[in-house]
Amino acid sequence: MVKEMAGGLVIALLAYTGAASAGSVCDRIQSAGATPASLLTELSKSLTKIADENGYVAYVDTPKTAVWTFTKPGHEAHPSVVCRSVIANSDGSNSINMKVLCIGTDAACDKLVADFNRLNRRIIDDLTRQQSK
């Protein structure tokens, strides 16, 4: 389940590193010719792996405050990649910019997105609680 995958580490990382700009590094998912495999090959050379469990492998791009999560073989939505970055809104709240490239079936991709949306809500809730302390 996605929310179990390095949840505490991702929350701590995103809270610590601040917020990304609106022009996100995640936009690379939409570049011409991008595939989950090509992005994994490229990013795994330069980013730090933060998780490898539960059907996922994740890398962090600390300067750009992004977390790249790739499905592993055997995952129902494989091959897929999800990139997320925290955005600081002008009202002081945070949101998460998320881009997904999913090659699985529609049902598997819908479930992948729903799982990450739940995780994103948990991260935002945790960030909001930390900011109100």
N, C-alpha and C positions, 0 to 999 in steps of 0.2 A: 504494500500500500504506500502511496506516495508520501503521505503525511508522516510516516515513520522514517523515511529516508533522510537521515542527517538533519532532522527538523531543528533541533536545538542549535546545531552548528550554523545552519543557514540563517536562523533568526539572529544569532549573535553576530555573525559576520555582517549581515545587512544593517543591523543596528549600529555597529561599530564604525563601518566605513562611510556612513553618511548617505547621501542621495545622489543619484545619477542625473545627468541633464536630460531634457526631453528628447534630444536627438540621441537615441540609444544605440549602444553597440549591438543590441539585439536585432537591429535592422539588417544585420548581415544574413540573417535567415532568409530574407526576401531577395537577396542578390541573385543575379542570373546564374544558373548552374549549381546553386547551393543544394547539397543533399546532406542528410544526417551523417553519412559516412565521410564526406569530404570535410565537413565542419569538425567532426571528431578528429580526423587525421591532422588537420591544421591546428586546432586549439589544444590538443593534448600535448603538443610540442612546447607550448609556451605558457600554459596556465597550470595552476596548482590543483591537483586532484584532491577533493575534499570528502568524497564518498564513493563507495563501490559496493553496493548491497541492494537487496530486494528488487532486482531487475533493472537497476539504474547505475550509471556512473556519472558523477558530477564534478565539474571544474569551476573554479572561481577566478574571475577577472577582477582582482581587487582594485586596481586603479580606476576601473570603469564601473565598479560596484555591480557587477553582473554575475549571475550563477547560470552556468550552462549545464543542463541535465540531459543525458542521452539514455534511451532505452537500450537494454542489452538483448542479445539473441534469447528467444524464449518469452520475452515480454509480449503481451498480446498486441501492443501498438508498435512493435519494432518493425522497421527502423524509424525512430522519431527523435526530435530534439526540442527541448523547451529552454528558452532563455528568459530570465527574469531580472529586472533591476528595480530598485526602489526609487520612486520619484517624490521629491519634496514639493508639495503643492503650496501655492502662494498663501493659503489660509493657515499654514502650519501643519496641516495633516499630511499623511503619506499615502501613496498608492503604489501599486506594482505594475510596471510595464511588462507585459508578457507577450512573447512571440513564440509560435509553435509551428514546426514543420513535421507533419505526421504522414507517413506513407502507409500506415495500416488501414484496416477497414474503417468505414465511417463510424461504426459502433465503437470500435476500439479507440479511435481518435477522440470521439465525443467523451468517452470515459476518461481518457488521459487528461483532456482539458478540464473536465469537471473535478478530477482529483487534484490537479494543480490549483484550480480556483479555490478549493477548500483550504489547501495549504497556504495560499496567498492571503486568504481572509485571516487565518490563524497568525500569520506573520504580522499583518497590519494590526490586529488586535494586540499582539504582544508589544509591538512598537509603540502603540498608543498608550498602553499601560506604563511602559518604561518612561515615556515622555511626561506623563502626569505625576510621576514621583518627585 
